[in-house]
Amino acid sequence: GTVNQLAMLARGPHAPLMHIRLQYSRSICSFDSSDFPEQWPYDDNTDFGRVDKSDDSSFYSQPRYVTHIDDRAIESLTEYYQEVFEEVGKKK
């Protein structure tokens, strides 16, 4: 199907892993057009303005160790990687 066609487009040393990764991809949610308003609900000039106008380089000058996803997302990714790497191990 489409997933396998996408995998065939992958080139380079990670192509086999890409193929396995795409085979095991999961849909975690879906949307249809009724989920979204007909018109963009935000004002680009006021709703997306920066609060802190200082240069970003000062923020990124120090390492920051943070978790960007919640515990359930971490658990789901851990399960996914276990499946993928088990499959890679079987192929060797």
N, CA, C and O atoms as a DFTB+ gen file, in Angstrom:
368 C
 N C O
     1  1       0.805      -1.184       0.000
     2  2       0.000       0.000       0.000
     3  2       0.853       1.256       0.000
     4  3       2.046       1.211      -0.299
     5  1       0.240       2.356       0.333
     6  2       0.913       3.650       0.338
     7  2       2.094       3.665       1.291
     8  3       3.136       4.239       0.976
     9  1       1.946       3.036       2.463
    10  2       3.034       3.022       3.434
    11  2       4.260       2.344       2.835
    12  3       5.378       2.838       2.981
    13  1       4.056       1.222       2.166
    14  2       5.186       0.529       1.552
    15  2       5.780       1.344       0.421
    16  3       6.996       1.329       0.231
    17  1       4.961       2.053      -0.332
    18  2       5.477       2.908      -1.400
    19  2       6.342       4.017      -0.815
    20  3       7.390       4.346      -1.369
    21  1       5.903       4.598       0.313
    22  2       6.701       5.630       0.970
    23  2       8.027       5.048       1.453
    24  3       9.077       5.680       1.336
    25  1       7.964       3.854       1.989
    26  2       9.187       3.229       2.479
    27  2      10.172       2.988       1.344
    28  3      11.381       3.105       1.543
    29  1       9.682       2.659       0.177
    30  2      10.561       2.398      -0.962
    31  2      11.266       3.669      -1.414
    32  3      12.311       3.594      -2.061
    33  1      10.720       4.825      -1.088
    34  2      11.356       6.084      -1.448
    35  2      12.582       6.374      -0.585
    36  3      13.461       7.140      -0.977
    37  1      12.630       5.755       0.591
    38  2      13.751       5.987       1.503
    39  2      15.022       5.414       0.890
    40  3      15.015       4.312       0.342
    41  1      16.089       6.152       0.983
    42  2      17.378       5.714       0.453
    43  2      18.418       5.841       1.554
    44  3      18.215       6.575       2.520
    45  1      19.509       5.143       1.416
    46  2      20.604       5.280       2.362
    47  2      20.619       4.170       3.383
    48  3      19.858       3.208       3.272
    49  1      21.490       4.293       4.391
    50  2      21.707       3.210       5.345
    51  2      20.511       2.918       6.245
    52  3      20.437       1.841       6.836
    53  1      19.581       3.850       6.359
    54  2      18.433       3.658       7.250
    55  2      17.193       3.182       6.507
    56  3      16.120       3.095       7.104
    57  1      17.313       2.877       5.243
    58  2      16.143       2.462       4.462
    59  2      15.450       1.239       5.051
    60  3      14.222       1.243       5.133
    61  1      16.179       0.172       5.474
    62  2      15.472      -0.974       6.052
    63  2      14.719      -0.611       7.327
    64  3      13.589      -1.055       7.530
    65  1      15.344       0.197       8.190
    66  2      14.682       0.619       9.417
    67  2      13.469       1.476       9.098
    68  3      12.433       1.347       9.750
    69  1      13.584       2.355       8.099
    70  2      12.467       3.194       7.677
    71  2      11.297       2.316       7.250
    72  3      10.149       2.606       7.587
    73  1      11.575       1.258       6.520
    74  2      10.520       0.360       6.055
    75  2       9.794      -0.269       7.240
    76  3       8.565      -0.315       7.266
    77  1      10.551      -0.752       8.215
    78  2       9.936      -1.359       9.400
    79  2       9.157      -0.318      10.179
    80  3       8.046      -0.587      10.635
    81  1       9.725       0.865      10.338
    82  2       9.063       1.936      11.084
    83  2       7.714       2.256      10.456
    84  3       6.721       2.415      11.166
    85  1       7.671       2.350       9.141
    86  2       6.414       2.678       8.477
    87  2       5.415       1.531       8.570
    88  3       4.209       1.768       8.632
    89  1       5.899       0.295       8.580
    90  2       4.998      -0.841       8.715
    91  2       4.264      -0.796      10.051
    92  3       3.102      -1.191      10.147
    93  1       4.957      -0.308      11.082
    94  2       4.393      -0.328      12.415
    95  2       3.766       0.993      12.829
    96  3       3.338       1.132      13.974
    97  1       3.700       1.963      11.931
    98  2       3.142       3.250      12.318
    99  2       1.677       3.088      12.702
   100  3       0.962       2.248      12.155
   101  1       1.254       3.896      13.639
   102  2      -0.118       3.820      14.137
   103  2      -0.777       5.184      14.034
   104  3      -0.122       6.223      14.121
   105  1      -2.056       5.155      13.852
   106  2      -2.824       6.390      13.885
   107  2      -3.290       6.588      15.319
   108  3      -3.953       5.721      15.888
   109  1      -2.942       7.725      15.900
   110  2      -3.360       7.983      17.278
   111  2      -4.581       8.897      17.350
   112  3      -5.213       9.023      18.399
   113  1      -4.904       9.532      16.224
   114  2      -6.111      10.345      16.173
   115  2      -6.433      10.631      14.709
   116  3      -5.599      10.435      13.825
   117  1      -7.632      11.086      14.476
   118  2      -8.014      11.463      13.115
   119  2      -8.943      12.671      13.188
   120  3      -9.576      12.933      14.211
   121  1      -9.006      13.378      12.105
   122  2      -9.826      14.588      12.030
   123  2     -10.637      14.581      10.750
   124  3     -10.272      13.935       9.768
   125  1     -11.724      15.298      10.775
   126  2     -12.426      15.574       9.523
   127  2     -12.746      17.068       9.497
   128  3     -12.529      17.769      10.486
   129  1     -13.248      17.541       8.398
   130  2     -13.425      18.983       8.215
   131  2     -14.341      19.617       9.254
   132  3     -14.209      20.810       9.530
   133  1     -15.255      18.866       9.833
   134  2     -16.161      19.449      10.836
   135  2     -15.449      19.729      12.164
   136  3     -16.011      20.392      13.036
   137  1     -14.230      19.235      12.323
   138  2     -13.468      19.488      13.544
   139  2     -12.869      20.887      13.586
   140  3     -12.382      21.320      14.630
   141  1     -12.898      21.594      12.473
   142  2     -12.242      22.890      12.376
   143  2     -13.225      23.966      11.931
   144  3     -14.150      23.689      11.168
   145  1     -13.025      25.192      12.409
   146  2     -13.915      26.280      11.977
   147  2     -13.692      26.589      10.494
   148  3     -12.625      26.313       9.946
   149  1     -14.688      27.153       9.870
   150  2     -14.580      27.471       8.446
   151  2     -13.558      28.577       8.194
   152  3     -12.893      28.580       7.158
   153  1     -13.430      29.507       9.122
   154  2     -12.469      30.595       8.961
   155  2     -11.427      30.530      10.066
   156  3     -11.713      30.077      11.174
   157  1     -10.221      30.983       9.762
   158  2      -9.133      31.032      10.724
   159  2      -9.567      31.896      11.907
   160  3      -9.895      33.067      11.718
   161  1      -9.575      31.343      13.129
   162  2     -10.138      32.069      14.272
   163  2      -9.175      33.041      14.957
   164  3      -9.542      33.666      15.953
   165  1      -7.958      33.178      14.445
   166  2      -6.966      33.999      15.125
   167  2      -6.566      35.203      14.288
   168  3      -6.656      35.195      13.060
   169  1      -6.124      36.230      14.984
   170  2      -5.571      37.408      14.317
   171  2      -4.055      37.265      14.339
   172  3      -3.446      37.275      15.409
   173  1      -3.449      37.133      13.179
   174  2      -2.008      36.914      13.094
   175  2      -1.205      38.049      13.719
   176  3      -0.088      37.820      14.185
   177  1      -1.728      39.226      13.740
   178  2      -0.995      40.377      14.283
   179  2      -1.031      40.452      15.802
   180  3      -0.094      40.961      16.418
   181  1      -2.094      39.955      16.410
   182  2      -2.210      40.087      17.864
   183  2      -2.141      38.755      18.612
   184  3      -1.630      38.716      19.731
   185  1      -2.629      37.690      18.038
   186  2      -2.676      36.418      18.756
   187  2      -1.350      35.669      18.777
   188  3      -1.159      34.780      19.607
   189  1      -0.444      36.009      17.890
   190  2       0.822      35.284      17.824
   191  2       2.028      36.175      18.097
   192  3       3.148      35.850      17.703
   193  1       1.801      37.272      18.756
   194  2       2.898      38.171      19.108
   195  2       3.752      37.591      20.226
   196  3       3.268      36.819      21.054
   197  1       5.001      37.962      20.241
   198  2       5.914      37.494      21.285
   199  2       5.764      38.334      22.541
   200  3       5.651      39.557      22.465
   201  1       5.764      37.691      23.678
   202  2       5.744      38.390      24.956
   203  2       7.151      38.890      25.267
   204  3       7.339      40.026      25.702
   205  1       8.129      38.027      25.036
   206  2       9.529      38.363      25.291
   207  2      10.192      38.702      23.963
   208  3      10.397      37.822      23.126
   209  1      10.518      39.941      23.773
   210  2      11.072      40.398      22.487
   211  2      12.604      40.266      22.415
   212  3      13.209      40.643      21.411
   213  1      13.229      39.736      23.470
   214  2      14.685      39.630      23.464
   215  2      15.156      38.579      22.450
   216  3      14.380      37.743      21.986
   217  1      16.442      38.649      22.127
   218  2      17.048      37.751      21.159
   219  2      16.997      36.304      21.668
   220  3      17.336      36.044      22.822
   221  1      16.579      35.374      20.824
   222  2      16.469      33.970      21.213
   223  2      17.806      33.345      21.597
   224  3      17.835      32.392      22.375
   225  1      18.900      33.857      21.074
   226  2      20.198      33.240      21.354
   227  2      20.517      33.257      22.851
   228  3      21.195      32.352      23.337
   229  1      20.051      34.255      23.585
   230  2      20.314      34.273      25.026
   231  2      19.568      33.130      25.729
   232  3      20.084      32.562      26.691
   233  1      18.393      32.797      25.271
   234  2      17.644      31.685      25.858
   235  2      18.337      30.359      25.572
   236  3      18.446      29.512      26.458
   237  1      18.805      30.175      24.344
   238  2      19.399      28.903      23.944
   239  2      20.883      28.784      24.288
   240  3      21.498      27.771      23.955
   241  1      21.474      29.771      24.935
   242  2      22.894      29.711      25.270
   243  2      23.187      28.697      26.378
   244  3      24.318      28.223      26.483
   245  1      22.210      28.358      27.196
   246  2      22.369      27.364      28.263
   247  2      21.548      26.113      27.931
   248  3      20.417      26.229      27.461
   249  1      22.109      24.908      28.171
   250  2      21.333      23.682      27.924
   251  2      20.102      23.628      28.832
   252  3      20.153      24.032      29.993
   253  1      19.029      23.134      28.294
   254  2      17.804      22.972      29.074
   255  2      17.314      21.543      28.876
   256  3      17.092      21.100      27.749
   257  1      17.150      20.839      29.975
   258  2      16.703      19.455      29.911
   259  2      15.245      19.409      30.346
   260  3      14.929      19.519      31.530
   261  1      14.376      19.246      29.376
   262  2      12.944      19.241      29.646
   263  2      12.296      18.078      28.906
   264  3      12.843      17.561      27.932
   265  1      11.149      17.686      29.373
   266  2      10.351      16.662      28.707
   267  2       9.244      17.378      27.944
   268  3       8.454      18.123      28.524
   269  1       9.198      17.144      26.648
   270  2       8.241      17.857      25.805
   271  2       6.965      17.084      25.538
   272  3       6.045      17.598      24.902
   273  1       6.905      15.851      26.022
   274  2       5.686      15.063      25.830
   275  2       5.276      14.472      27.174
   276  3       6.090      14.375      28.092
   277  1       4.010      14.080      27.284
   278  2       3.517      13.587      28.566
   279  2       3.885      12.114      28.778
   280  3       4.405      11.455      27.878
   281  1       3.606      11.615      29.982
   282  2       3.996      10.259      30.352
   283  2       3.387       9.196      29.439
   284  3       4.056       8.221      29.097
   285  1       2.141       9.371      29.045
   286  2       1.492       8.386      28.164
   287  2       2.159       8.372      26.787
   288  3       2.319       7.309      26.187
   289  1       2.541       9.529      26.291
   290  2       3.234       9.584      25.005
   291  2       4.595       8.899      25.104
   292  3       4.996       8.192      24.180
   293  1       5.303       9.096      26.201
   294  2       6.588       8.430      26.409
   295  2       6.390       6.914      26.441
   296  3       7.153       6.170      25.826
   297  1       5.375       6.467      27.153
   298  2       5.072       5.036      27.245
   299  2       4.755       4.452      25.864
   300  3       5.228       3.370      25.513
   301  1       3.964       5.168      25.101
   302  2       3.601       4.714      23.760
   303  2       4.815       4.622      22.847
   304  3       4.970       3.646      22.113
   305  1       5.671       5.628      22.888
   306  2       6.887       5.596      22.070
   307  2       7.825       4.473      22.505
   308  3       8.455       3.828      21.667
   309  1       7.917       4.241      23.801
   310  2       8.758       3.158      24.303
   311  2       8.270       1.817      23.755
   312  3       9.073       1.005      23.295
   313  1       6.964       1.586      23.803
   314  2       6.395       0.351      23.260
   315  2       6.675       0.233      21.764
   316  3       7.041      -0.835      21.273
   317  1       6.502       1.327      21.057
   318  2       6.737       1.339      19.615
   319  2       8.188       0.981      19.295
   320  3       8.441       0.129      18.443
   321  1       9.141       1.624      19.971
   322  2      10.553       1.346      19.714
   323  2      10.915      -0.090      20.084
   324  3      11.740      -0.706      19.410
   325  1      10.315      -0.631      21.141
   326  2      10.580      -2.028      21.484
   327  2      10.153      -2.944      20.345
   328  3      10.885      -3.865      19.986
   329  1       8.974      -2.701      19.774
   330  2       8.490      -3.511      18.658
   331  2       9.402      -3.364      17.447
   332  3       9.758      -4.357      16.814
   333  1       9.779      -2.142      17.124
   334  2      10.601      -1.886      15.946
   335  2      11.963      -2.554      16.088
   336  3      12.421      -3.231      15.167
   337  1      12.616      -2.369      17.239
   338  2      13.954      -2.918      17.395
   339  2      13.937      -4.437      17.519
   340  3      14.896      -5.093      17.111
   341  1      12.869      -5.014      18.074
   342  2      12.747      -6.473      18.075
   343  2      12.666      -6.981      16.646
   344  3      13.295      -7.983      16.303
   345  1      11.903      -6.301      15.817
   346  2      11.759      -6.693      14.408
   347  2      13.085      -6.542      13.664
   348  3      13.442      -7.399      12.856
   349  1      13.811      -5.467      13.929
   350  2      15.117      -5.275      13.292
   351  2      16.051      -6.403      13.698
   352  3      16.785      -6.928      12.861
   353  1      16.035      -6.785      14.978
   354  2      16.875      -7.874      15.461
   355  2      16.566      -9.194      14.781
   356  3      17.473      -9.983      14.517
   357  1      15.290      -9.445      14.495
   358  2      14.881     -10.674      13.821
   359  2      15.384     -10.716      12.378
   360  3      15.642     -11.792      11.838
   361  1      15.523      -9.553      11.762
   362  2      15.925      -9.488      10.354
   363  2      17.410      -9.761      10.174
   364  3      17.838     -10.096       9.069
   365  1      18.209      -9.628      11.233
   366  2      19.668      -9.800      11.106
   367  2      20.076     -11.237      11.128
   368  3      21.264     -11.543      11.032
